[in-house]
Amino acid sequence: QVQLVESGGGLVQPGGSLRLSCAASVSISSINIMAWYRQAPGKEREWVAQMISGSTTNYRNSVKGRFTISRDNAKNMVYLQMNSLKLEDTAVYYCNALDRYWGQGTQVTVSS
């Protein structure tokens, strides 16, 4: 069982930045797939970014060049650095491990 707790969400103006954090209850060094998803009001949850085997990263097209996923195995943490935020990035962001375990989510609101 893996418990995930997200933090770092908040209200930010367009063009601003936020860094989301995901704390895992177990060592993530052996978890080869960590990912971030998001769900906007009235929409389905969608994949945002993933890190495979601690090195390979993939991003949905709409966030490429703006978001960066990273991990710190020593701290059992996964991060999502979000820059140049847009109104359409507003959503609840979820951390995911192994396509199986989910955190409770953290709200990101981009508004002027």
BAROTI-619556 format. One record per atom (N, C-alpha, C): x, y, z; residue in one letter. Coordinates in Angstrom, 2 decimals, decimal comma. Layout:
! BAROTI-619556
<rec x="X" y="Y" z="Z" residu="a"/>
...
//
This chain:
! BAROTI-619556
<rec x="0,84" y="-1,20" z="0,00" residu="q"/>
<rec x="0,00" y="0,00" z="0,00" residu="q"/>
<rec x="0,87" y="1,24" z="0,00" residu="q"/>
<rec x="0,58" y="2,16" z="-0,88" residu="v"/>
<rec x="1,32" y="3,41" z="-0,99" residu="v"/>
<rec x="0,37" y="4,56" z="-0,73" residu="v"/>
<rec x="0,71" y="5,38" z="0,24" residu="q"/>
<rec x="-0,08" y="6,59" z="0,48" residu="q"/>
<rec x="0,67" y="7,78" z="-0,08" residu="q"/>
<rec x="-0,08" y="8,66" z="-0,74" residu="l"/>
<rec x="0,49" y="9,83" z="-1,37" residu="l"/>
<rec x="-0,22" y="11,08" z="-0,87" residu="l"/>
<rec x="0,55" y="12,09" z="-0,54" residu="v"/>
<rec x="-0,03" y="13,34" z="-0,05" residu="v"/>
<rec x="0,54" y="14,49" z="-0,85" residu="v"/>
<rec x="-0,34" y="15,20" z="-1,56" residu="e"/>
<rec x="0,08" y="16,34" z="-2,36" residu="e"/>
<rec x="0,01" y="17,63" z="-1,55" residu="e"/>
<rec x="0,82" y="18,58" z="-1,94" residu="s"/>
<rec x="0,79" y="19,91" z="-1,35" residu="s"/>
<rec x="1,36" y="20,90" z="-2,35" residu="s"/>
<rec x="1,18" y="22,18" z="-2,03" residu="g"/>
<rec x="1,78" y="23,21" z="-2,87" residu="g"/>
<rec x="0,82" y="23,93" z="-3,80" residu="g"/>
<rec x="-0,43" y="23,49" z="-3,83" residu="g"/>
<rec x="-1,39" y="24,18" z="-4,67" residu="g"/>
<rec x="-1,74" y="25,56" z="-4,12" residu="g"/>
<rec x="-2,49" y="26,30" z="-4,92" residu="g"/>
<rec x="-2,89" y="27,63" z="-4,47" residu="g"/>
<rec x="-3,42" y="28,46" z="-5,61" residu="g"/>
<rec x="-3,55" y="29,74" z="-5,33" residu="l"/>
<rec x="-4,04" y="30,71" z="-6,31" residu="l"/>
<rec x="-2,85" y="31,46" z="-6,89" residu="l"/>
<rec x="-2,79" y="31,51" z="-8,20" residu="v"/>
<rec x="-1,68" y="32,19" z="-8,86" residu="v"/>
<rec x="-2,20" y="32,93" z="-10,08" residu="v"/>
<rec x="-1,56" y="34,01" z="-10,43" residu="q"/>
<rec x="-1,95" y="34,77" z="-11,61" residu="q"/>
<rec x="-1,41" y="34,12" z="-12,87" residu="q"/>
<rec x="-2,04" y="34,36" z="-13,99" residu="p"/>
<rec x="-1,51" y="33,85" z="-15,26" residu="p"/>
<rec x="-0,06" y="34,28" z="-15,44" residu="p"/>
<rec x="0,75" y="33,33" z="-15,91" residu="g"/>
<rec x="2,17" y="33,61" z="-16,06" residu="g"/>
<rec x="3,00" y="33,27" z="-14,83" residu="g"/>
<rec x="2,33" y="32,99" z="-13,73" residu="g"/>
<rec x="3,04" y="32,68" z="-12,51" residu="g"/>
<rec x="3,50" y="31,24" z="-12,43" residu="g"/>
<rec x="4,09" y="30,89" z="-11,29" residu="s"/>
<rec x="4,65" y="29,55" z="-11,09" residu="s"/>
<rec x="4,19" y="28,96" z="-9,76" residu="s"/>
<rec x="4,14" y="27,66" z="-9,73" residu="l"/>
<rec x="3,90" y="26,91" z="-8,50" residu="l"/>
<rec x="4,72" y="25,63" z="-8,57" residu="l"/>
<rec x="5,08" y="25,12" z="-7,42" residu="r"/>
<rec x="5,70" y="23,80" z="-7,35" residu="r"/>
<rec x="4,85" y="22,90" z="-6,46" residu="r"/>
<rec x="4,36" y="21,86" z="-7,05" residu="l"/>
<rec x="3,60" y="20,87" z="-6,31" residu="l"/>
<rec x="4,53" y="19,80" z="-5,78" residu="l"/>
<rec x="4,20" y="19,31" z="-4,59" residu="s"/>
<rec x="4,98" y="18,25" z="-3,98" residu="s"/>
<rec x="4,09" y="17,05" z="-3,69" residu="s"/>
<rec x="4,66" y="15,89" z="-3,76" residu="c"/>
<rec x="3,94" y="14,65" z="-3,45" residu="c"/>
<rec x="4,82" y="13,83" z="-2,52" residu="c"/>
<rec x="4,34" y="13,61" z="-1,32" residu="a"/>
<rec x="5,08" y="12,83" z="-0,34" residu="a"/>
<rec x="4,53" y="11,40" z="-0,31" residu="a"/>
<rec x="5,42" y="10,43" z="-0,47" residu="a"/>
<rec x="5,01" y="9,03" z="-0,46" residu="a"/>
<rec x="5,31" y="8,40" z="0,90" residu="a"/>
<rec x="4,48" y="7,44" z="1,27" residu="s"/>
<rec x="4,62" y="6,79" z="2,59" residu="s"/>
<rec x="5,64" y="5,67" z="2,57" residu="s"/>
<rec x="6,11" y="5,33" z="1,38" residu="v"/>
<rec x="7,10" y="4,26" z="1,24" residu="v"/>
<rec x="8,26" y="4,76" z="0,39" residu="v"/>
<rec x="9,30" y="3,99" z="0,38" residu="s"/>
<rec x="10,42" y="4,33" z="-0,48" residu="s"/>
<rec x="9,98" y="4,29" z="-1,94" residu="s"/>
<rec x="10,29" y="5,35" z="-2,66" residu="i"/>
<rec x="9,89" y="5,39" z="-4,07" residu="i"/>
<rec x="11,01" y="4,95" z="-4,99" residu="i"/>
<rec x="12,12" y="4,58" z="-4,42" residu="s"/>
<rec x="13,27" y="4,22" z="-5,26" residu="s"/>
<rec x="12,95" y="3,02" z="-6,15" residu="s"/>
<rec x="12,03" y="2,18" z="-5,69" residu="s"/>
<rec x="11,68" y="1,01" z="-6,50" residu="s"/>
<rec x="10,39" y="1,20" z="-7,29" residu="s"/>
<rec x="9,80" y="2,37" z="-7,18" residu="i"/>
<rec x="8,57" y="2,66" z="-7,93" residu="i"/>
<rec x="8,99" y="3,27" z="-9,26" residu="i"/>
<rec x="8,81" y="2,51" z="-10,33" residu="n"/>
<rec x="9,39" y="2,96" z="-11,59" residu="n"/>
<rec x="8,52" y="3,95" z="-12,35" residu="n"/>
<rec x="7,26" y="4,09" z="-11,99" residu="i"/>
<rec x="6,42" y="5,07" z="-12,67" residu="i"/>
<rec x="5,72" y="5,94" z="-11,64" residu="i"/>
<rec x="6,04" y="7,23" z="-11,70" residu="m"/>
<rec x="5,34" y="8,22" z="-10,91" residu="m"/>
<rec x="4,76" y="9,24" z="-11,88" residu="m"/>
<rec x="3,58" y="9,74" z="-11,56" residu="a"/>
<rec x="2,93" y="10,63" z="-12,51" residu="a"/>
<rec x="2,09" y="11,68" z="-11,79" residu="a"/>
<rec x="1,76" y="12,70" z="-12,53" residu="w"/>
<rec x="0,81" y="13,72" z="-12,10" residu="w"/>
<rec x="-0,36" y="13,72" z="-13,08" residu="w"/>
<rec x="-1,55" y="13,85" z="-12,50" residu="y"/>
<rec x="-2,77" y="14,00" z="-13,27" residu="y"/>
<rec x="-3,48" y="15,26" z="-12,79" residu="y"/>
<rec x="-4,49" y="15,66" z="-13,52" residu="r"/>
<rec x="-5,30" y="16,79" z="-13,08" residu="r"/>
<rec x="-6,74" y="16,61" z="-13,54" residu="r"/>
<rec x="-7,62" y="17,25" z="-12,81" residu="q"/>
<rec x="-9,04" y="17,20" z="-13,17" residu="q"/>
<rec x="-9,64" y="18,58" z="-12,98" residu="q"/>
<rec x="-10,08" y="19,15" z="-14,09" residu="a"/>
<rec x="-10,72" y="20,45" z="-14,07" residu="a"/>
<rec x="-12,22" y="20,27" z="-13,82" residu="a"/>
<rec x="-12,88" y="21,30" z="-13,33" residu="p"/>
<rec x="-14,32" y="21,19" z="-13,06" residu="p"/>
<rec x="-15,09" y="20,77" z="-14,31" residu="p"/>
<rec x="-15,92" y="19,75" z="-14,15" residu="g"/>
<rec x="-16,74" y="19,29" z="-15,26" residu="g"/>
<rec x="-16,02" y="18,48" z="-16,31" residu="g"/>
<rec x="-14,75" y="18,18" z="-16,07" residu="k"/>
<rec x="-13,97" y="17,42" z="-17,05" residu="k"/>
<rec x="-13,42" y="16,14" z="-16,43" residu="k"/>
<rec x="-13,01" y="15,23" z="-17,29" residu="e"/>
<rec x="-12,42" y="13,99" z="-16,80" residu="e"/>
<rec x="-10,98" y="14,23" z="-16,36" residu="e"/>
<rec x="-10,53" y="13,35" z="-15,50" residu="r"/>
<rec x="-9,14" y="13,42" z="-15,06" residu="r"/>
<rec x="-8,24" y="13,13" z="-16,26" residu="r"/>
<rec x="-7,14" y="13,89" z="-16,36" residu="e"/>
<rec x="-6,23" y="13,71" z="-17,48" residu="e"/>
<rec x="-4,78" y="13,63" z="-16,99" residu="e"/>
<rec x="-4,02" y="12,89" z="-17,74" residu="w"/>
<rec x="-2,62" y="12,71" z="-17,43" residu="w"/>
<rec x="-1,86" y="13,99" z="-17,77" residu="w"/>
<rec x="-0,91" y="14,38" z="-16,94" residu="v"/>
<rec x="-0,13" y="15,61" z="-17,16" residu="v"/>
<rec x="1,33" y="15,29" z="-17,45" residu="v"/>
<rec x="1,94" y="14,49" z="-16,58" residu="a"/>
<rec x="3,36" y="14,22" z="-16,71" residu="a"/>
<rec x="3,68" y="12,91" z="-16,01" residu="a"/>
<rec x="4,72" y="12,25" z="-16,49" residu="q"/>
<rec x="5,15" y="11,03" z="-15,85" residu="q"/>
<rec x="6,67" y="10,92" z="-15,88" residu="q"/>
<rec x="7,19" y="10,20" z="-14,90" residu="m"/>
<rec x="8,61" y="9,92" z="-14,87" residu="m"/>
<rec x="8,77" y="8,41" z="-14,76" residu="m"/>
<rec x="9,52" y="7,82" z="-15,65" residu="i"/>
<rec x="9,71" y="6,37" z="-15,70" residu="i"/>
<rec x="11,15" y="6,05" z="-15,33" residu="i"/>
<rec x="11,29" y="5,16" z="-14,37" residu="s"/>
<rec x="12,61" y="4,68" z="-13,96" residu="s"/>
<rec x="13,53" y="5,81" z="-13,55" residu="s"/>
<rec x="12,95" y="6,87" z="-13,02" residu="g"/>
<rec x="13,74" y="7,96" z="-12,47" residu="g"/>
<rec x="14,42" y="8,85" z="-13,47" residu="g"/>
<rec x="14,20" y="8,60" z="-14,77" residu="s"/>
<rec x="14,91" y="9,42" z="-15,73" residu="s"/>
<rec x="14,06" y="9,84" z="-16,93" residu="s"/>
<rec x="13,35" y="8,94" z="-17,51" residu="t"/>
<rec x="12,54" y="9,26" z="-18,69" residu="t"/>
<rec x="11,30" y="10,04" z="-18,28" residu="t"/>
<rec x="11,10" y="11,17" z="-18,92" residu="t"/>
<rec x="9,94" y="12,00" z="-18,61" residu="t"/>
<rec x="9,07" y="12,18" z="-19,86" residu="t"/>
<rec x="7,80" y="12,26" z="-19,62" residu="n"/>
<rec x="6,84" y="12,50" z="-20,69" residu="n"/>
<rec x="5,81" y="13,51" z="-20,21" residu="n"/>
<rec x="5,34" y="14,33" z="-21,14" residu="y"/>
<rec x="4,39" y="15,38" z="-20,80" residu="y"/>
<rec x="3,28" y="15,45" z="-21,84" residu="y"/>
<rec x="2,10" y="15,84" z="-21,37" residu="r"/>
<rec x="1,06" y="16,09" z="-22,35" residu="r"/>
<rec x="1,44" y="17,35" z="-23,12" residu="r"/>
<rec x="1,01" y="17,44" z="-24,35" residu="n"/>
<rec x="1,48" y="18,52" z="-25,22" residu="n"/>
<rec x="1,22" y="19,91" z="-24,65" residu="n"/>
<rec x="0,10" y="20,07" z="-24,00" residu="s"/>
<rec x="-0,27" y="21,41" z="-23,54" residu="s"/>
<rec x="0,61" y="21,95" z="-22,42" residu="s"/>
<rec x="1,42" y="21,09" z="-21,80" residu="v"/>
<rec x="2,28" y="21,56" z="-20,70" residu="v"/>
<rec x="3,76" y="21,45" z="-21,03" residu="v"/>
<rec x="4,08" y="20,88" z="-22,18" residu="k"/>
<rec x="5,49" y="20,74" z="-22,56" residu="k"/>
<rec x="6,18" y="22,09" z="-22,59" residu="k"/>
<rec x="7,37" y="22,11" z="-22,00" residu="g"/>
<rec x="8,14" y="23,35" z="-21,96" residu="g"/>
<rec x="7,77" y="24,26" z="-20,80" residu="g"/>
<rec x="6,68" y="23,94" z="-20,12" residu="r"/>
<rec x="6,25" y="24,76" z="-18,97" residu="r"/>
<rec x="6,31" y="23,99" z="-17,66" residu="r"/>
<rec x="6,03" y="22,71" z="-17,69" residu="f"/>
<rec x="6,01" y="21,88" z="-16,49" residu="f"/>
<rec x="7,21" y="20,94" z="-16,48" residu="f"/>
<rec x="7,70" y="20,65" z="-15,27" residu="t"/>
<rec x="8,80" y="19,71" z="-15,12" residu="t"/>
<rec x="8,51" y="18,78" z="-13,95" residu="t"/>
<rec x="8,56" y="17,49" z="-14,21" residu="i"/>
<rec x="8,40" y="16,50" z="-13,15" residu="i"/>
<rec x="9,77" y="16,06" z="-12,68" residu="i"/>
<rec x="9,91" y="15,89" z="-11,38" residu="s"/>
<rec x="11,17" y="15,42" z="-10,83" residu="s"/>
<rec x="10,89" y="14,60" z="-9,59" residu="s"/>
<rec x="11,90" y="13,92" z="-9,11" residu="r"/>
<rec x="11,74" y="13,12" z="-7,91" residu="r"/>
<rec x="13,01" y="13,15" z="-7,09" residu="r"/>
<rec x="12,84" y="12,97" z="-5,79" residu="d"/>
<rec x="13,95" y="12,87" z="-4,85" residu="d"/>
<rec x="13,76" y="11,56" z="-4,09" residu="d"/>
<rec x="14,44" y="10,54" z="-4,52" residu="n"/>
<rec x="14,26" y="9,23" z="-3,89" residu="n"/>
<rec x="14,65" y="9,23" z="-2,42" residu="n"/>
<rec x="15,63" y="10,02" z="-2,06" residu="a"/>
<rec x="16,10" y="10,05" z="-0,67" residu="a"/>
<rec x="15,02" y="10,59" z="0,27" residu="a"/>
<rec x="14,18" y="11,47" z="-0,27" residu="k"/>
<rec x="13,11" y="12,07" z="0,54" residu="k"/>
<rec x="11,75" y="11,46" z="0,23" residu="k"/>
<rec x="11,71" y="10,53" z="-0,70" residu="n"/>
<rec x="10,44" y="9,92" z="-1,11" residu="n"/>
<rec x="9,45" y="10,98" z="-1,59" residu="n"/>
<rec x="9,96" y="11,89" z="-2,40" residu="m"/>
<rec x="9,15" y="13,00" z="-2,88" residu="m"/>
<rec x="9,15" y="13,05" z="-4,40" residu="m"/>
<rec x="8,03" y="13,49" z="-4,92" residu="v"/>
<rec x="7,90" y="13,76" z="-6,36" residu="v"/>
<rec x="7,39" y="15,19" z="-6,49" residu="v"/>
<rec x="7,89" y="15,89" z="-7,48" residu="y"/>
<rec x="7,55" y="17,30" z="-7,64" residu="y"/>
<rec x="7,00" y="17,57" z="-9,04" residu="y"/>
<rec x="6,24" y="18,64" z="-9,13" residu="l"/>
<rec x="5,81" y="19,14" z="-10,43" residu="l"/>
<rec x="6,02" y="20,65" z="-10,39" residu="l"/>
<rec x="7,04" y="21,10" z="-11,10" residu="q"/>
<rec x="7,29" y="22,53" z="-11,23" residu="q"/>
<rec x="6,47" y="23,04" z="-12,39" residu="q"/>
<rec x="5,64" y="24,02" z="-12,12" residu="m"/>
<rec x="4,74" y="24,56" z="-13,14" residu="m"/>
<rec x="5,06" y="26,03" z="-13,36" residu="m"/>
<rec x="5,48" y="26,36" z="-14,54" residu="n"/>
<rec x="5,81" y="27,74" z="-14,90" residu="n"/>
<rec x="4,86" y="28,23" z="-16,00" residu="n"/>
<rec x="4,84" y="29,54" z="-16,16" residu="s"/>
<rec x="4,01" y="30,15" z="-17,22" residu="s"/>
<rec x="2,59" y="29,61" z="-17,17" residu="s"/>
<rec x="2,02" y="29,60" z="-16,00" residu="l"/>
<rec x="0,70" y="29,02" z="-15,82" residu="l"/>
<rec x="-0,37" y="29,78" z="-16,59" residu="l"/>
<rec x="-1,33" y="29,02" z="-17,08" residu="k"/>
<rec x="-2,41" y="29,57" z="-17,87" residu="k"/>
<rec x="-3,75" y="29,30" z="-17,17" residu="k"/>
<rec x="-4,76" y="30,05" z="-17,57" residu="l"/>
<rec x="-6,07" y="29,88" z="-16,97" residu="l"/>
<rec x="-6,53" y="28,42" z="-17,08" residu="l"/>
<rec x="-6,22" y="27,80" z="-18,21" residu="e"/>
<rec x="-6,67" y="26,43" z="-18,44" residu="e"/>
<rec x="-5,91" y="25,38" z="-17,64" residu="e"/>
<rec x="-4,92" y="25,81" z="-16,88" residu="d"/>
<rec x="-4,23" y="24,87" z="-15,99" residu="d"/>
<rec x="-4,97" y="24,71" z="-14,66" residu="d"/>
<rec x="-6,00" y="25,49" z="-14,47" residu="t"/>
<rec x="-6,79" y="25,38" z="-13,24" residu="t"/>
<rec x="-7,41" y="24,00" z="-13,11" residu="t"/>
<rec x="-7,13" y="23,34" z="-12,00" residu="a"/>
<rec x="-7,61" y="21,97" z="-11,79" residu="a"/>
<rec x="-7,16" y="21,49" z="-10,42" residu="a"/>
<rec x="-7,70" y="20,35" z="-10,03" residu="v"/>
<rec x="-7,15" y="19,63" z="-8,89" residu="v"/>
<rec x="-6,07" y="18,70" z="-9,45" residu="v"/>
<rec x="-4,89" y="18,77" z="-8,87" residu="y"/>
<rec x="-3,76" y="17,99" z="-9,34" residu="y"/>
<rec x="-3,54" y="16,81" z="-8,40" residu="y"/>
<rec x="-3,35" y="15,63" z="-9,01" residu="y"/>
<rec x="-3,20" y="14,40" z="-8,26" residu="y"/>
<rec x="-1,86" y="13,73" z="-8,57" residu="y"/>
<rec x="-1,28" y="13,20" z="-7,53" residu="c"/>
<rec x="-0,07" y="12,39" z="-7,68" residu="c"/>
<rec x="-0,50" y="10,93" z="-7,84" residu="c"/>
<rec x="0,25" y="10,22" z="-8,65" residu="n"/>
<rec x="-0,09" y="8,82" z="-8,91" residu="n"/>
<rec x="1,17" y="7,97" z="-8,93" residu="n"/>
<rec x="1,06" y="6,78" z="-8,35" residu="a"/>
<rec x="2,17" y="5,83" z="-8,37" residu="a"/>
<rec x="1,72" y="4,52" z="-8,99" residu="a"/>
<rec x="2,48" y="4,06" z="-9,94" residu="l"/>
<rec x="2,26" y="2,75" z="-10,55" residu="l"/>
<rec x="0,90" y="2,62" z="-11,22" residu="l"/>
<rec x="0,30" y="3,75" z="-11,62" residu="d"/>
<rec x="-1,04" y="3,73" z="-12,22" residu="d"/>
<rec x="-2,05" y="3,09" z="-11,29" residu="d"/>
<rec x="-1,78" y="3,17" z="-10,01" residu="r"/>
<rec x="-2,63" y="2,43" z="-9,08" residu="r"/>
<rec x="-2,98" y="3,24" z="-7,83" residu="r"/>
<rec x="-2,02" y="3,96" z="-7,29" residu="y"/>
<rec x="-2,23" y="4,67" z="-6,04" residu="y"/>
<rec x="-2,38" y="6,18" z="-6,30" residu="y"/>
<rec x="-3,31" y="6,77" z="-5,56" residu="w"/>
<rec x="-3,63" y="8,18" z="-5,77" residu="w"/>
<rec x="-3,55" y="8,96" z="-4,47" residu="w"/>
<rec x="-3,17" y="10,22" z="-4,59" residu="g"/>
<rec x="-3,27" y="11,12" z="-3,47" residu="g"/>
<rec x="-4,65" y="11,75" z="-3,45" residu="g"/>
<rec x="-4,86" y="12,66" z="-2,50" residu="q"/>
<rec x="-6,17" y="13,29" z="-2,35" residu="q"/>
<rec x="-6,33" y="14,52" z="-3,25" residu="q"/>
<rec x="-5,23" y="14,98" z="-3,80" residu="g"/>
<rec x="-5,27" y="16,11" z="-4,71" residu="g"/>
<rec x="-4,98" y="17,44" z="-4,05" residu="g"/>
<rec x="-4,51" y="18,38" z="-4,85" residu="t"/>
<rec x="-4,27" y="19,73" z="-4,38" residu="t"/>
<rec x="-4,79" y="20,69" z="-5,45" residu="t"/>
<rec x="-5,50" y="21,71" z="-5,02" residu="q"/>
<rec x="-6,16" y="22,63" z="-5,94" residu="q"/>
<rec x="-5,17" y="23,67" z="-6,46" residu="q"/>
<rec x="-5,17" y="23,82" z="-7,76" residu="v"/>
<rec x="-4,41" y="24,89" z="-8,42" residu="v"/>
<rec x="-5,41" y="25,77" z="-9,16" residu="v"/>
<rec x="-5,41" y="27,04" z="-8,82" residu="t"/>
<rec x="-6,30" y="27,99" z="-9,47" residu="t"/>
<rec x="-5,48" y="29,10" z="-10,10" residu="t"/>
<rec x="-5,62" y="29,24" z="-11,40" residu="v"/>
<rec x="-4,93" y="30,30" z="-12,13" residu="v"/>
<rec x="-5,98" y="31,35" z="-12,50" residu="v"/>
<rec x="-5,83" y="32,52" z="-11,94" residu="s"/>
<rec x="-6,84" y="33,56" z="-12,15" residu="s"/>
<rec x="-6,21" y="34,93" z="-11,96" residu="s"/>
<rec x="-6,72" y="35,88" z="-12,73" residu="s"/>
<rec x="-6,26" y="37,25" z="-12,57" residu="s"/>
<rec x="-7,18" y="38,02" z="-11,64" residu="s"/>
//
